[in-house]
């Protein structure tokens, strides 16, 4: 027959389990709080970087790249004449 009162071992086990659950909840809350702080900092840094890039892009004059003409034939003739 089981007694109505729990044994000291079962009381201790239940207490350890309760403490472990409470600690787990606190740990998860800490992890989520830390992750939220990291995301907030990343957003702040991204905004700063994008603002800096926009400022640098507007400060530079528009540079158009003009492709150079190919001169393979002239270079080949000059090489043949020097050889």
C-alpha positions as CSV (number, residue, x, y, z in Angstrom):
1,X,0.0,0.0,0.0
2,X,1.1,3.5,-0.7
3,X,1.0,6.0,2.0
4,X,-0.8,9.3,1.5
5,X,2.3,11.4,2.2
6,X,5.1,11.5,-0.3
7,X,8.5,10.2,0.8
8,X,11.4,12.5,1.4
9,X,13.1,11.2,-1.8
10,X,10.0,12.0,-4.0
11,X,9.7,15.5,-2.3
12,X,13.4,16.2,-3.1
13,X,13.0,14.9,-6.7
14,X,9.9,17.1,-7.2
15,X,11.7,20.1,-5.7
16,X,14.7,19.6,-8.1
17,X,12.4,19.2,-11.1
18,X,10.5,22.4,-10.1
19,X,13.8,24.3,-9.7
20,X,15.1,23.0,-13.0
21,X,11.9,24.1,-14.8
22,X,12.1,27.6,-13.3
23,X,15.8,27.9,-14.2
24,X,15.0,26.7,-17.7
25,X,12.3,29.4,-18.1
26,X,14.7,32.0,-16.9
27,X,17.5,30.8,-19.2
28,X,15.2,30.9,-22.2
29,X,14.0,34.4,-21.3
30,X,17.7,35.5,-21.1
31,X,18.5,33.9,-24.4
32,X,15.5,35.6,-26.1
33,X,16.4,39.0,-24.5
34,X,20.0,38.6,-25.7
35,X,18.9,37.7,-29.2
36,X,16.5,40.7,-29.3
37,X,19.4,43.0,-28.3
38,X,21.6,41.6,-31.0
39,X,18.9,42.1,-33.7
40,X,18.3,45.6,-32.5
41,X,22.0,46.4,-32.7
42,X,22.2,44.8,-36.2
43,X,19.4,47.0,-37.4
44,X,21.1,50.1,-35.9
45,X,24.4,49.3,-37.6
46,X,22.7,48.5,-40.9
47,X,21.0,51.8,-40.9
48,X,24.3,53.6,-40.1
49,X,26.0,51.7,-42.9
50,X,23.3,52.4,-45.5
51,X,23.2,56.1,-44.5
52,X,27.0,56.3,-44.9
53,X,26.9,54.5,-48.3
54,X,24.1,56.8,-49.5
55,X,26.1,59.9,-48.4
56,X,29.3,58.6,-50.1
57,X,27.4,57.8,-53.3
58,X,25.9,61.3,-53.5
59,X,29.2,62.9,-52.7
60,X,31.0,61.2,-55.6
61,X,30.5,62.7,-59.1
62,X,28.8,60.4,-61.6
63,X,31.6,58.6,-63.4
64,X,30.9,57.2,-66.8
65,X,33.1,54.4,-68.0
66,X,34.2,54.8,-71.6
67,X,35.3,51.5,-73.1
68,X,38.7,51.7,-74.8
69,X,38.9,50.7,-78.4
70,X,40.6,47.4,-79.2
71,X,44.0,47.8,-80.9
72,X,44.9,44.2,-81.6
73,X,45.9,44.7,-85.2
74,X,48.1,47.7,-84.7
75,X,49.9,46.0,-81.7
76,X,50.4,42.8,-83.7
77,X,51.9,44.8,-86.7
78,X,54.2,46.7,-84.4
79,X,55.4,43.5,-82.8
80,X,56.0,42.0,-86.2
81,X,58.0,45.0,-87.3
82,X,60.3,44.9,-84.2
83,X,61.0,41.2,-84.5
